[in-house]
Amino acid sequence: MNGSEVTFEDFVMRHFPPGRIATFVGAGGKSSGMRAVAGVLSRRGLRVRITTTTRIGVAEFSPLPVALVRSESEILDSFAAETPVEVISAGVLGANEKHMGVELSLLGRRALPDDLVLLVEGDGARRMPMKAPRPHEPVIPVASAAVFALMGAAAFGEPVDSRNCCNPEGVLAVLGRQNAVFDAAALSLLAGSASGSRKGVLPGMAFHLVVNQGDLADKRQIAHGLMARVRESGISATLLSWREQRIYETAW
């Protein structure tokens, strides 16, 4: 589908229904994406809670209010609060200024309120546009209704190395190569691999590939090539720009 036919709000309201948990994994804009999604949902009258199963930067979610949660009663208090958007944190790591993830067993233990969406960051990427998960990643709550795997177009056409990618060795292992470039073929293999973008996605969880930085015109040809390939393989995907809040292409 041509992205011009779909607004950013259409995308958000379709893929982030209330009463559900959505987990973000991958690289290239998880935090900015969670903020953008939360903004749309809150403007539409829904409440949003943002948290992590690993760590997220404090500055990235400032000045949102923060609820300190270390027990079931505290997380239920956050879910009941009327605050439109709130970060749920188990505490802050001093020098790193990172919110610590809440205990995994607290996420999804009870049904969410029917006007609330819980957004979870399930891994880290060290601000890189691409990554492959390490052995301990991602950490996806079993109650997640959907997993959104991020890729950043800034790396498209670039070598698979430590300048463009978190865990480049893992990417090369998925591709079965010693050297590679992030072309459409390599990207589609990574997107469809159970050792790559789909790692940890359980049966019953929806999977959606999000290609961010669609506003980078010089990367768009490879991005469109990737979208064509995932469309053929039946993977739900969107090419967008979190920064512009614009949809460029969809494969739903």
Buried (B, 14 or more C-beta within 10 A) or exposed (E): EEBEEBBBBEBBBEBBBBBBBBBBBBBBBBBBBBBBBBBBBBEEEBBBBBBBBBBBBBEBBEEBEBBBBBEEEBBBEBBEBEBBBBBBBBBBEEEEEBBBBBBBEBBBEEEBBEEBBBBBBBBBBEEBBBBBBBEEBBBBBEBBBBBBBBBBBBBBBBBBBEEBBBBBEBBBBBBEEEEBBBBBBBBBBBBBBEEBBBBBBEEEBBBBBBBBBBBBEEBBEBBBBBBEBBBEEEBBBBBBBBEEBBBBBBBE
